[in-house]
Amino acid sequence: MVLKNVIERVALLREKLERHNYLYYVQDAPEISDAEYDALFRELAGLEAEHPELEDPNSPTKRVGGKPADGFTPYEHAERMYSLDNGMDLDAWYAFTERVTKGTGQENIQYWADPKMDGLAMEVIYEQGRFVQAATRGDGLTGEDVTHNMRTVMNLPLNLRGDDVPELLEVRGEVVMSNVEFADLNRRQEEAGDKVFANPRNAAAGTIRQLDPKVAASRPLRFLGYGIGRVQWTTASDKWDTQQAVMDGLKDLGFAIPPEAKLCDSSQEVADYFEELMAQREGLPFEIDGVVAKVNDRGMQNALGYTSRAPRWALALKFPAYQTKTRLNSIRIQVGRTGVLTPVAELEPVELAGVVVSKATLHNKGYIEERDFRIGDTVLIQRAGDVIPQVLSVALDERSDAAEKYEFPMQCPVCESVAAEDGEAVRCTNPVCPAKTVQRIIHFVSKAGLDMEGVGKKWIQKLAEDGVLTSPADLFKLEKTNLLKYERMGDKSAENFMAAIAKARKATPLWRFIAGLGIRHVGEQTAKTLAVNFEEFDAIGKVTREELQDLDDVGPIVAESLVDFFINDENQVMLGQFKELDFWPTGGSKDVEATALLPLSGKVFIFTGTLPMKRNEAQAMAEAQGGAISKTISKKVDYVVAGEKAGSKVAKAEKLGLEIIDFDTFKGLLGQKVKKKQMTLLDF
């Protein structure tokens, strides 16, 4: 029999973790550190393992994913999930509003408007306030049951918030991925030689349709609610008589809704909102392709009804696409640091979304074969936000009869060694390929590695071509005379180059060293986890795969990659060189303890505008005193350091109530203790 205090502790831990998930993933306002959250999570997981009779599918520990499913079963929606009619310009919008006016007999009609999220349509179902099922829209009548994957989406409430919740609630929304997280996912996929996604929507849809929920748990998915299906209340027949009330109600229950959503008092206000969002779309965190406007009064919605495919009370007003046609002049093959051969389209330069595009990614061999790209084709290209341009399709009606099928080269273009297929990637099989060496050293000195500003990529390439650099360790053998023999390398540039190496030798933390080595599947976060748990890098090579998998952020694939790194003779030679050259950063828990004592420990900074020094130098100053750097404005940011011409970030910071300081105030913070919230037992 389970002791009462164990049951109570498990219930309390689940409640606390769900609350902190909500604060972090929905409100952007975390109250505890990652380490404190992890401690609560581990305690709950331990208690659940000891007491399997307390199993609960909605426990926060289930968000990491369970066993793979055998397949997806069909799910019939209780109420049809309709599509939306599209309007391609404001003339279509005004025509729609005339039909609404005629259908309701009302002149002054309010509309609820929100960004049209470009994601995967989803219905999530709750009974007595508990998440019980999720299904894709499918054809609107029948979708696929994807409950096991949706349970891993961190901002989706597993238990509704508040005391007054519906007995039954069906929430409709979109599963999405932010532009920044999408770009990071594709970078990791490409480095690992895995499939890259064409856009965030494809990434979200492809993830939800994975049979293994651990895949979904490892990817940054979000659910944004935009409407409801069935609702059954205990205390009233219908509490939500407007679309605004529905959206406010969903927020109160713990759901995230599309950003920038608003109530518009007229059709003209919707038109103004549409044009405002179209101007801002590149700066929004998620990819959107328009605006959805709905009659706000739900009584009017019912009166207007539906056509065979869409509601008569809503319209999707679409933005013009960031797409254009141009000519595919050639296909160039790049070789990455892991040996992956990546095809790049060389295009006839064309302007797209405010920039001139002359090259775009073709992803991999399979991507070219599926779409049958040929040299000389007229192709459709697309650019979305900050995502690298991509070639979408071929205009077959414009193809020349002389166009020949493209044969992907199965030979490295640099060293001419045989290339072999490895999953969806094609890799150079030569372990000492010069291209791999160059890219490996470039990665080592980049922001993703040791962040050695002053050590330029072009000089790395030149030194490697001349045989001066054959591995990252050779950087620490360089002397100024090695550099000055080059005509374009001046004395000042050579000094900066050597100073950057000297700084790295002295100040590189272990996590940056690990990240800089470019070990397959090991990114910044995993490098930090390893650096906290091991005082010396080579100690990682002395533990088993199973022991590695006991660490956060280390799964079987990462563990296998680490083991492979240490059994490679070339890598062992390089590590020995690092030690001989007295470059051997150390880590361990002492580094974390030391960071906690620094003046800016636990504080998050964002820098914007023109500063008195280079931005990365200012960021390094904050990090050196324990601060963390954010690239996007959110409630997680403690200080916005604003220089001249700071722009829209300051306006957004003011809207969120963030503290905005000038550079002089920031410099003052570097020398004073910043108060941090004192945690008490009540917080747990």
DOVEX-740531 format. One record per residue: y, z, x of N, C-alpha, C, CB in turn. Coordinates in steps of 0.1 Angstrom, whole numbers, plus 5000, padded with zeros to 4 digits. Glycine has a CB too. Layout:
BEGIN
YZXYZXYZXYZX ...
% end
This chain:
BEGIN
498850005009500050005000501350005009500050124990 502249925005503449905013504350025010504249775010 504850095021505750205019507050155013506050265033 507650245005508850214997509950185007509250334988 510050255018511150225027511050085034511250335038 509850035035509649905041510149795031508149875044 509749815018510149725007511649725006509549764994 512249845007513749845006514449785018514149995005 513849805030514449745042514349595042513749805055 513149545037513049395036514049335027511549355032 514149405015515149355005516549355011515049444992 516949465018518249475024518449365034518449615030 517449345043517649245053517749105047516449245063 517049075037517148945030518548925024516048925020 519049035018520349025012521449005023520649155004 521349085034522249065045522248925051522049175055 521048875054520948745060521548635051519548715064 521248645038521748545029523248555028521148565015 523748675028525248685028525848625041525648835027 525248655052525848595064525648445065525148665077 524548395060524448255059525548185050523048215052 525848255039526948205030528248205038526948295018 528548325044529848335051529948225062529948475057 528848205069528848105081528847965076527648135090 527947925067527747785064528647735052526347765061 529047825044529847785032531347815034529347845019 531547945038532947995039533547965053532948145036 532747935063533347925076534048045081534247805077 533448165077534148295081533048395085534948345069 532348375096531348465100531848605103530548415112 531048705100531448845103530748905114531348925090 529648845118528848905129528548795139527548965124 528148835151527848735162526448675160527948805176 526148565167524848505166523748595170524848375174 524048675181523048775186522748875175523548835199 523748925168523549025158522748965146524849085153 523048845143522348775132520848755136522948635129 520648715149519248695153518448825153519248635168 519148935156518449065156517949095142519349175162 518849075132518449095118517249005114519649075109 517348875118516348775115515048815121516748635120 515048855134513748895140513149015134513948915155 513949105130513449225123512749195110514549335121 513449105102512849065089511548985092513848975081 511548895101510348815104509148905108510648715115 509549005116508449105120507849185109509049195131 508749235100508249305088507449215079509449365081 507849095077507049005068505748965075507848875066 505648955088504348935094503449055093504648905109 503949175093503149295092502749315078503949415097 503549265068503249295054503249155046504349395048 502249075048502148945041502248955026500848875045 501949075020502049095006503449085001501449225002 504449095010505849075006506348935007506749175015 505448845008505748695009506748654998504448615009 507748585002508748534992509248394997509948624991 508948284989509348154994510848134996508848054984 511648224990513048214992513648315002513748244979 512748365011513248455022513948365032512048525029 515048425038515848345048514948295059516948435053 513848365062512948325073512248195070511948425076 512248155057511548025053512447905057511248025039 513647925060514547815063514247745076516047865064 513347805084512947735097511847635094512447835107 511347625082510347525079508947575079510447405088 508147535070506747575069505747465074506347625055 504647465068503547365071504047225066502247405066 503647115073503946985068503246955054503446875078 503946885046503446845032502446735034504546815022 501546725024500646605024501346485019499446635015 502346495012503046375006504046424996502146275000 504846334990505846374980505246344966507146304982 505346444957504946424944506146384935504246554938 505846294925506946254916507546374908506446144906 508846374905509446474897510246404886510346564906 509946434874510746374863511946464859509746354850 513146404860514346484857514346514842515546404861 514746634839514846674825515946604818515046824823 517046584825518146494821518446394831519446584818 518546264827518746154836519846174846518946024828 519646144858520646134868521245994869520146184882 522445974863523045844861523645804874524045844850 523845674876524645614887526045614882524145474891 527045564890528345554886528845414886529345644895 529645374877530345244878531345244889530945204864 531445134896532445124907533645044903531745054919 534745094909536045024909536444994923537145104901 536744864926537044824939538544824943536444684942 539444854933540844864936541544944925541444724937 542844964926543545044916543644974903544945074921 543644834903543644764890542444804882543644614892 541244824888540044864881540145004876538744854891 540845084884541045224880541945234867541745304891 543045154867543845164855543245094843545245084858 542344994845541544944834540645044828540844814838 540045124837539145234833539845334825538445304845 541045374829541845484822542245434808543045524830 542545304807542845244794541645254784543245094795 540445234789539245244781539045394777538045194788 539345484786539245624783540245664772539445714795 541445624773542445654763542145594750543845594768 541645474750541145414737539945484731540845264739 539045524740537845594735538045734730536845594745 539045804735539345944731540545954721539646024743 541345854721542545864713543645954719542245914699 543445994732544346084739545146004750543646204745 546446044751547245974761547246054774548745964756 547546184774547646264786546346334789548746374784 545646274798544246314801544246364816543246204799 543646474818543446524831542046474837543446684831 542046454850540846414857540546504869541046264862 539246534870538846594882538446494893537646694879 539046504905538846404915538246464928540046324918 537246404934536846454946536346334955535646554944 536246364968535746254977534346204973535846294992 534146074974532746024971531946034984532845874966 531146144985530346174997529246064998529746314996 529146015010528145915013526845975018528645805023 526046025009524846105013523746065004525146255012 522746155003521546134994521746224982520246175002 521646154970521846234958520646324955522046134946 520946444951519846544950520146634938519846634963 519046684932519046784921518346904926518546734907 519047024925518347154929518347234916519147224941 517247304914516947374902516747524905515747324895 517347604896517347754897516847814884518647814901 515947914885515547994874515748134876514047964870 516448204867516848344869517548364882515548434868 518348264886519148284898518448254911519748414899 517148204910516348184923516048034924515048264922 516247984936515947844939514347824937516347804953 514047714928512647694926512147554929512347724911 513147454929512647314931513847224935511947264918 513547114941514547014944513946874944515147044959 514746784940514146644938515246544941513546624925 514946434947515846324949516146254936515246214959 517246174935517546104923516546004919518946044923 516045934929515045824926515745714918513845874919 515045674907515645574898516445644887514545494892 516745764888517545844878516645914868518345744871 515445864866514445924856513446004864513845824847 512945944875511946004883512346004898510545934881 512246114904512546124919511346184926513846214921 511646224938510546284947510846434949510446214960 509746514947509846654950510046684965508646734944 511146734969511446764983511846914985512546674988 511246994977511547134977511447194991510747214967 510347164998510047225011511147195021508647175016 511647075020512747035030514147095026512846885031 514447095013515747145009515847295011515947114994 514747365012514747515014515347535028513347575013 515247445037515747465051517247435053514947375060 517847375042519247335043520047465043519747245032 520747505054521347635056522447675046521847645069 523147575040524247615031523847615017525447525033 522547585014522047585000521647724997520847484999 522247784986521847924983520447924977522747984972 519648014982518248034977518248134966517348084988 519348214965519548314954520948304950519048454958 521248284938522648264934523448394935522748214919 524748384938525548494940526148544927526748464950 526548674926527148724914526148784905527948614907 526748864895525848934885525548844873526549054881 526448754869526348674857525848534861527648674849 524548504862524148374866523348314854523248384879 523248184853522448114843520948144844522747964843 520348154832518848164832518248034839518348184818 518847924836518347794841519647714846517547714831 519547664858520647584863520147464871521647664871 520547344867520347224875521647174881519647114866 521647174895522947134902522647004908523347244912 523646904906523546774912524546774924523846664902 524146704934525046704946524546604956525146834952 525146604968524746514979524346594991525946424982 523246544997522846595010523546515021521246595012 524346575029525146505039525046555053526646505034 525646485062525746535076527146495081524546465085 527746595088529146565093529146455104529746695098 530246395105530346285115530046335129531746215115 530646455132530446505146528946545148531246635148 528346605138526946645140526046525140526446745129 526446415132525646295133525646225146526246195122 526846225152526946165166526146245176528446155170 526146375174525446455184523946435182525746605182 523446425169522046405166521646265172521846405151 522446165170522046035176522046035191523045925171 522946115197522946125212521646185216524146205217 521246295209519946365213518746275210519846495205 518746195199517646105196517546005207517846045182 518745945211518645835221518245885234520045775222 518646005238518246065251516746085251519046195254 516246125239514846155239513946025237514546255227 514645915235513945795232513445785218512745775242 513945865209513545855195514445765187513546005189 514145755174514845665165516345715164514245655152 517245615165518645655162518945605148519645595172 519945665141520245635127521545545127520445765119 521545465117522645365115523945435111522345265105 523745545103524945615097524545755092525645535086 525445845089525045975085524245975072526346065083 524445885063523645885051522245855054524245775041 521945755063520545725067519945845074520545605076 520745915082520146035089519746135079521146085099 520646165069520346265059519146225050521546285049 519146095046517946055037516646055045518245915032 516746005058515546005066514946135069515845925079 515846235070515446375073514846435061516646455078 515446415049514846475037513446415034515846455025 513246295038511946235035510946255046512146085033 511146345055510146385065509146475058510746445077 507846455061506846545055506846685062505446475057 507246685075507346815082508646885080507046795097 508746995073510047065070510747115083509847175061 509947125094510547175106511547065112509547205117 511346945108512246835112513546855105511646695109 513546885092514746905084515447035089514346915069 514647135092515247255097516047235110514247365099 515647145118516247125131517447035131515247055141 517746975119518946885118520046945109518446755112 521246915112522446985105522746925092523646975114 521846945082522146895068522946995060520846875061 523746945051524547025042524346975027526047025046 524447065018524347025004525747054997523247094996 526346954991527646964985527446934970528746874991 527647034961527447014947528646944941527247144940 528346854931529446784924529346784909529546634929 528146834904528046844889526746914886527946704884 526446914873525346984868524446904858525747114861 523246944856522346894846522246994835520946854851 521047054833520947154822521447284827519447164818 522047364818522547494820522147584808524047504823 521547694810521147784799521647924803519647794796 522547974795523148114797522548214788524648104795 522548334793522148454785523248504776521548564794 524448504781525548574775526448474767526448644785 526348344768527248254761526548114761528648244767 526948034751526347904750526847804760526647844736 528147824764528747734774529947794780529047594769 529847844792531047904799531947794806530548004809 531347674808532047574816532447464807531147524828 533647464801534047364792534847254799534847424781 535147264812535847154819535147134832537347194822 535347014838534746984851535247084862535046844855 536547114860537147214870536447344869538647234867 536047394857535347514855533947504861535247554840 533347394859532047374865532047384881531447234862 533047324887533147334901533547474906534247224906 534447534899534847674903533547764901535947724894 532847734890531647814888530547804898531047784874 530447674903529447654914529847724927529347504916 531147724929531647794941531347944940533147764943 531647994928531348144926529848174928531848184912 529048084925527548104926527048084940526848014916 527948034949527548024963527347884968526348094965 527747784960527647644965528847594972527247554953 528647514982529747434988529947314979529447395003 531247274978531647154970532347054980532447184958 532546934976533246834985534546884989533346694978 534946875001536346915006537446834999536446905021 538546894998539746824992539646794977540046695000 538646834970538546814956539746874949537146864950 540146814937541346864931541446824916542646834938 542146894908542446854894543746774894542646984885 543646654888544846564887545246554872544446424892 546546574870547146584857547346444850548446654857 547146334858547446204852546646104860548946174852 546545984854545845874861546645834874545745754852 547945844873548745814885548545914896550245814881 548346034893548046134903546646104910548046274897 545746054902544446014908544645894918543445974897 545545804914545745684922546445734935546745584915 547345824934548045884946547045954955549145974943 546146024949545046104956544146004964544246194947 543845894957542945794963543645734975542745674953 544845704975545545644986545745744997546945584982 545945874994546045975004544745995012546446114998 543645995004542346015011541945895019541246045000 542345775014542045655022542745655035542445525014 544045705035544745715048544145825057546245755045 543545925051543046045059541546025063543246165051 540845925057539345925058538845935072538845795052 539545875082538945885095539046025101539745795104 539946105096540046245101539246345093541446285101 538546305082537746395074536446425081537446335060 535846545079534646585086533446505082534446725085 533446455069532246385064532646235062531746455052 531646155062531846015059531946005044530645925064 533045945039533245915025533545775022534346005019 533145715011533445575008534245554996532145505007 534945664991535845644980536145774973535245554970 536545764961536945884953536145874940538445894950 535645984935535045994922536046064912533646064922 536346004901537246064892536546084878538545984890 536546204873535846234860536846294850534746334863 536746254838537546324827537246464828537146264813 538246544829538046694831537446764819539446754835 537846724807537446794795535946754792538346764783 535046844792533646814790533346774775532746924794 534146824766534046774752534346624751535046854743 535346584758535746444759534646364766537046414766 534046424776532846354783531746324773532346444795 531446424765530346404755530646304745530046544748 531946294741532446204731532346054736533846234726 532746044749532645904755531245864758533445914768 530345954762528945914763528645834775528445844751 527545754774527045674785526745534782525745744791 526745444792526145314790524645324794526945204799 523945214796522545224799522345274814521945084798 523445274822523245314836524245414841523345184844 525445434834526445514839527245584828527345434848 527945704832528745764822530045684820529145904827 530545684807531845624804533045704808531845584789 532845824813533945914816534145944831533646054809 533445854839533645874854533645734860532445964859 534345734871534445604879534445634894535645524875 533645564902533645574916534645464921532245554922 535745504926536845414931536545404946538245474928 536145284950535645264964536745224973534545154964 536645274986537545224997537045095002537545335008 537945015007537544895014536744935026538744805018 535644855029534744895040535344865054533444825039 535044945064535444915078534344825083535445055086 534444705078533444605083534144465085532244585073 533644395094534144255096533044175103535444255105 533344045104532343955110532943905124532043825101 532043885133532443835146531143765152532943945155 531343715164530243635171529543725181530743505177 528243715181527343785191527243695203525943825185 528043725214528043645226526843655235529343665233 526443785236525343815245524743955242525643795260 523643985248523044115247522844165261521744115239 523444275264523344345277522444465277524744375283 521644485286520644595287521244705296519244555290 521444825291521844935299520645025302522945015292 520645085314519545175317520045325318518845135331 519545405310520045545310519345635320519745605296 519745765321519145855331517745885329519945975332 517245865317515745885314515045755315515545955301 515745645319515045525320514945435308513645545325 515645485297515545405284516445285285516045495272 515945165281516645045281517345025268515744925284 518645035268519445025255520144895254520345145254 519944815243520644695242522044715236519844595233 523044645242524444655238524844515234525344715249 525444495223525944365218527344335225526044355203 527444225232528744185237529344085226528644105251 530444125220530944055209532243985212531244155197 532543885204533843825204534843925199533943685195 535843965207536744075203537344055190537844095214 537344165182537844155168538444295164536744115158 539544295156540144425153539344485140541644405149 539044615141538344675131538844825130536844675133 539344865118539845005116540745045127538645095116 541744955130542744995139542444985154543145125137 541244935158540944925172540244785174539945035177 540344735187539744615190538344645195540544535201 537344585188535944605192535444485199535144635179 534844505211534244395218532744425222535044375231 532344545219530844565221530444675211530644625235 529144675208528544765198527144785201528744705184 526644895196525244935199524244845190524945085196 523144815196522044755189520744845189521644615196 521044965194520045075193518745065202519645095179 517844975198516644955205515944825202515645075202 514844805208514044685206513744655192512744685215 513244755185512844745171513944705162512144875166 515144765165516344735156516644585157517544815161 516544525169516844385171515844295164516944345186 514544335165513444255159513544265144512144305164 513744375138513844395124514944305118514044535120 516044285125517144215119517244075125518444295122 516444045135516343905140517743865146515843805130 518343945154519643905160519343805171520344035166 520243705171520143595181521543565187519543465175 521443525200522743495207523443385200522443455222 524743395197525543295190525643325175524943165193 524843415170524943455156526343505152523843555152 526643475139527743545133527243675127528543455122 527743785131527143915127528244005120526543985139 527744085111528544185104528544315112528044205090 529744365116529744485123530544595115530444465137 530244715119530844835111531244945120529844885100 532345005117532845125124533145225114534045095134 532645345115532945455106533345575114531645495098 534645625111535245735118535145715133534445865114 534645825140534545815154533145765159534745955160 532345725150530945675153531145545160530045665141 530345525171530345395178530145275169529345405190 530845165171530545045163529145005164531444935167 528644945153527244905153527144765146526345005146 526144685150525944555144524944575132525344455154 525344535120524544565108523544455105525444595096 524044325104523244225099523744085104523144225084 522943985101523243845105523743765093522043775112 524743685095525043585084524143465086526643545085 523043465080522043355082522543225078520743395074 523443215068523943085064524843025075524643095051 525243105085526143055095525343035109527343145097 524043055108523243045121523042895125521843115119 523242875138523042745144521542715144523642735158 521142585142519742545143519242565157519642395139 520142565167519642585181519442725185520742515190 519842825176519642965180518243005182520343055169 517943055194516543095197516343245195516243055212 515043275192514743415189514843495202513243425184 515443615201515743695213514443775217516843795210 514143755230512943825235513443945243512143735244 513144065239513544185246512944195260513244315238 513744215270513144205284512244335286514244205294 511044315291510144425294510144445309508644395289 511344435315511544455329512844515331511444315337 512944615340514244685342515244585348514044805352 516444575343517444475348518044525361518544455338 517744645365518344705378517344695389518844845376 516144755387515244755398514044655397514644885400 514044585385513044475382511644535381513144375393 511544665379510144715377509744695362510144875380 508444705360507944685347508444795337506344685347 508844755325509244845315508144865305510644805308 508044975299506945005289507445065277505845095296 506845035266507245095253506745245252506645015241 507645325248507445465246507945515233508045555258 507045505223507545525209508445405205508345665208 509645435201510645335197511445285209511545385186 511345355220512145325232511345235241512545455239 512045165250511445095261512045155274511844935260 511145195283511645275295511245195308511045415295 512045215318511745165331510745265337513045165341 509645205343508545295348508745335362507245215347 509845295369510045325383510745465383510945215390 510145565389510745705389511945705398509745805394 512145615408513245615416514145495414512845625431 514245455402515145345398516545375401514945305383 517345295408518745325412519545355399519345215419 519245285388520045305376519845445371519745205366 518645495371518345635367519045735376516845655367 519045705389519645795398521145805395519445755413 521845695394523245685391523545765378523745545390 522845735368523145795355522845945355522345725344 521845985363521446125364522546205371520146135372 523146145381524246215388525546215380524546145402 525746105373526946095364526846205353527045955357 525646225348525446325338525646465344524046315332 525146485356525246615363526646655365524646605377 527646565367529046605369529846595357529646515380 529246545346530046525333530346655326529246425324 531046645315531346765307530046825301532246725295 529046735299527746785294526946865305526946675289 527346845318526746915329527647015335526246815339 528046995348528847095355530347075353528547075370 530746975346532146945342532946945355532647055332 532646855364533346855377534446745376532346815388 535546795371536746705370537246665384537846765361 537446535386537946495399536846415406538346615408 535546425401534446345406534246235396533146435408 534846115399534846005390533545935389535845915394 533245875377532045805375531945685384531945765360 533045605386532945485394532645515409534245415393 533145635413532845675427531445715429533845785432 530845785419529445815419528645685420529045895406 529045585412528245465412528345395426528845365402 529545395432529745335445528945405456531245325449 529045535456528345615466526845605465528745765465 526345595452524845575450524445435455524545595435 525245335452524945195456524845195471525945095451 525645265478525645265493524645355499527045295498 523845425490522745515496523245645500522145445507 524545685498525045815502524545925492526645815502 524445885479523945985469522645925464524945995457 521546005466520245965460519746065450519245955472 520446185449520146285439521346375437518846365443 521446455426522646535424522846635436522446615411 521746675442521846765454522746715465520546805459 522646575466523446515477524946535476523146365478 525446565464526846595462527346705471527146625448 526446805473526846925481526646905496526047045477 526246775500526246745514527446655518524946655517 528146615508529346525511530346585519529946475498 530946505528532146545536533246455532531846555551 534546495535535646415532535646275539536946495536 535046275551534946145558534146045551534446175572 533146095543532246005536533145925525531146075528 534145985521534945925510536045845516535546035502 536645885527537845815532537545675537538545895543 536245645539535945515545536145405534534445515550 536345445521536545345511538045325510536045405497 538445195509539845155509540645215498539945005508 540145225486540845275475540845425473540345205462 540145495482540045635481541145695490538645685485 542245745484543245805492542945945496544545795484 543846005504543646135509543646235498544646175520 544546225488544646315477543446315468545946285469 543046185465541846175457540546235464541546025454 540446215477539346275484539346425484539346225499 540546485485540746625484540346675470542246665487 540746605460540446655446538846645444541146565436 538246535450536846515449536146635455536446385455 536546675467535846775475536146915468536246775489 537346935463537747055457536847085444539247055453 536646975437535746985425534347035428535746855417 533846975440532547015444532547165449532046925456 533547205456533647345461533747435449534847355470 534547395439534647485427533347495420535747425417 532647385419531247395412530347485420530747245411 530347475433529447555441529747705438529647525456 530947735437531347875435531247935421532747895440 531547845411531747905398530747855387533047875393 529747765390528947705380527947815375528147595386 527947835361526947935356525647865355527447975341 524547945353523247885353523047785342522147995352 523647815330523347725319523947585321524047785306 525047575328525647445331524747375341527047455337 524147445351523247385360522047325353522847495371 521447405344520247355336520647235328519747475327 521747245321522147125313522447005321523447165305 523047025333523346915342522146845348524146965353 520946905348519846845354519246735345518746955356 519746735332519346625323517846625320519646495330 517246745318515846755314515746705300515346905315 514846625297514646565284514546665273513446465284 515246655263515246735251515946875253513846765247 516546895265517247025268518747005268516747085282 519347045257520747035255521447165259521146995241 522747165256523647275260523147415254525047255255 522747415241522347535235521047595241522247525220 520147505243518847545248519047595263517847425248 519947525270520247565284520847705284521247465290 521647735274522247875274521147975271523347885263 520247945262519148035258518248055271518247975247 517947955278517147975291517848055301516747835296 519248035302519948105312520048255309521348045313 520048285297520048425293518748495296520448445278 517648425294516348485295515648475309515448415286 516348395318515748385332516948405342515048245334 516748485352517748505362517848395371517548635369 516648325374516648215384515948095377515948245397 516447975380515947855373514447835375516747735377 514047855388512647825390511647925384512347815405 512148035379511348125372510848065358512048255369 511547965353511147905341509847825343512247805336 509647775355508447695358507247785361508647615371 507347915360506248005363505648065350506648115372 506248025338505748075326504947965318506848135317 504248005309503347915301504247845290502147985295 503647735285504247675273504447775262503447555269 503347855260503447945248504548045250502048015247 504748095262505748195265507148135263505648255279 507248005267508547935265508847925250508547795271 507847895242508047875227508348005220506847815221 508248115227508648245221510248255221508048365228 510848175228512348175229512948095218512848125243 514148145213514948065203515247925209516148145199 515347825201515747695205514647625214517047695213 513547685216512447615224511247595215512147705237 510947475212509747435204508747375213510147345192 507647325208506647265216507047145224505447225208 507947055219508446935226509246975238509246845216 510247075236511047115247510247185257512147215241 509247275253508447345263507647245271507447435255 507147145265506347035272507246965282505746935262 508446935278509446875287509746955299510646835279 509947085297510247175308509047185318510547315303 507847195313506647195321506547065329505347215313 506746955323506746825330507746815341506946715320 508946875339510046875349509546945361511346945343 508947055360508547145371507347085379508347285367 506447005372505346955380505646825386504146935370 506846775384507246645391507646675405508446585383 507046605415507246625429508746595433506346545437 509246495427510646455431511646565426511046325423 511346625415512246735410512146855419511946775396 510946885424510747005433511446985446509247025435 511446855451512146825463513646855461511946685468 514146805450515646825446515946975445515946755433 515147055439515447195437515447265451514447265428 514547225459514447275473515747245481513247225481 516247125478517547085485518747175480517846935482 518747195467519847285462519747415468519647295446 518647475470518447605476518947605491517047655475 518547495498518847485512520447475514518147365519 521047405504522447385504523247505499522847255497 522547615496523147735490523847705477524147795500 523347625469523847605455522647645446524347455453 522647765441521547815433522147915423520447885442 522747875412523347965402522248055396524047885391 522748175393521748275386522348315373521548395395 521448365364521848405351521248535347521448295341 520648535335520048665330520948735321519648755341 520448835314521248915304522548975310520449025298 522648995323523849055329525048965326523649075344 524748825326525948735324526448755310525448595325 525648775300526048805286526848935285524848805276 526349035292527049165292528349155298526149275299 528449085309529749065316530748995308529548995330 530248885301531148805293531748895281530448685287 530948985276531449065265532549155269530249155260 532749185282533849275287535149195289533349345299 535049065289536248985292537248985281535848835295 538548965284539648985274539548905261540948955280 539048785263538948695251537548675245539448555255 536648775249535348765244535248765229534448885249 534548675223534348665209535448585201534248805203 536448545208537548475202537448315204538948515208 537748245193537548105193538948035193536748055180 539147935202540447875204540247725201540947895218 541347665196541447525195542847485200541347465180 542947385209544147335215544647205209544047325230 545847195205546347065199547747035204546347085184 548146915204549446875209549546855224550546975204 550746835229551046815243551246955249552246725245 550446985259550547115266551147105280549147185267 551547215286552147205300551147165310552747335303 549847175307548747135316547747045309548147255323 546746995316545746915309544947005300544846855320 544546945289543947025278542647095283543646945266 541847015291540547075296540747185305539746965302 541947185313542247295321542547425313543447265331 543347405302543647515294542347575287544647475283 541547485283540247525277539447605287539447405272 539447555300538647635310539247765312538647545323 540547785311541147915313540648015302542747905312 540647965290540148045279538648085280540347975265 537847985284536448005286536148105298535647875289 537048095308536848185320537048335316537848155331 537848355305538048495300537248525288539548515297 536148455286535248485275535448415262535248635273 536448335261536748265249535848145247538248215249 535748105234535047985230535947875225533948015220 535547755227536447635223535847565211536647545235 536747535202536347455190537047325190536547525177 536447215185537147085185537647055171536146975189 537247135161537647115147538247235141536547065139 539247215132539847335125538947385115541247285119 538747515115537947585105538347735105536347565107 537747805095538047945095537448025106537548005082 536547965114535948025126536948045137534747945130 538047965137538947965148539948085147539847835147 540048155158540948275158542348235162540448375168 542548145172543848105176543947955177544148165190 545047895172545447755173546547755183545847695160 546247705195547347695206548047555204546747715220 549247555199549947435196551047405206550547445182 550947275211551947225220552847135212551347145232 553647055219554546965212553746855205555546905222 554346805194553746695186552346735182553746565194 552146855177550846905174550146835162550847055171 550946785153550446695142549646775131549446605148 548746705125548046745113547246875114547246645107 546746905126545947025128546647155125545347025142 547947155128548747275125548947295110550147255132 549147185103549247185088547947245082549647055082 546847195087545547245082545347395086544447155087 545747425098545647565102546447655094546047575117 547647615090548547695081547947715068549947625080 547247605063546647605050545447705050546147475046 544747715061543647815062544047955066542647765072 545347975069545848105073545548145087545348205064 545348045096544948075110546148115118544247955116 545948185129547048235137547348115147546648355145 548648075146549147965154550048025165549847855146 549747995178550548045189550947935198549748155197 552047955206552447865216551747885229554047865218 551947805239551247815251551547945259551547695260 552847985258553248105265552548225260554748125264 552348235246551648345240550148335244551748335225 549648215245548248205250548048265264547848055250 549048225273548948285287549048435287550048225295 549748485277549848635276548548695272550948675266 547748625263546448675259545448675271545848585248 545648595280544748595292544648725299545048475301 545748795298545848925306545849045298547048925314 545549035285545449155276544149165268546649165267 543849275264542549295257542749255242542049445258 541949165237542049125223541049205215541648975222 541649265205540849355196539749285189541649435187 538549335189537449275183536949375172536349235193 536449315161535949405150534849495156535449325139 534949625153533949725157532849725146534549865158 531649695150530549695141530049835138529349605146 529749865126529149995122527849975115530150075113 527150085113525850075106526050025092525250215105 527250035086527449985073527349835072528850025068 527649765084527549625084526149575084528249575097 525149655085523849615085523049665073523149665098 
% end
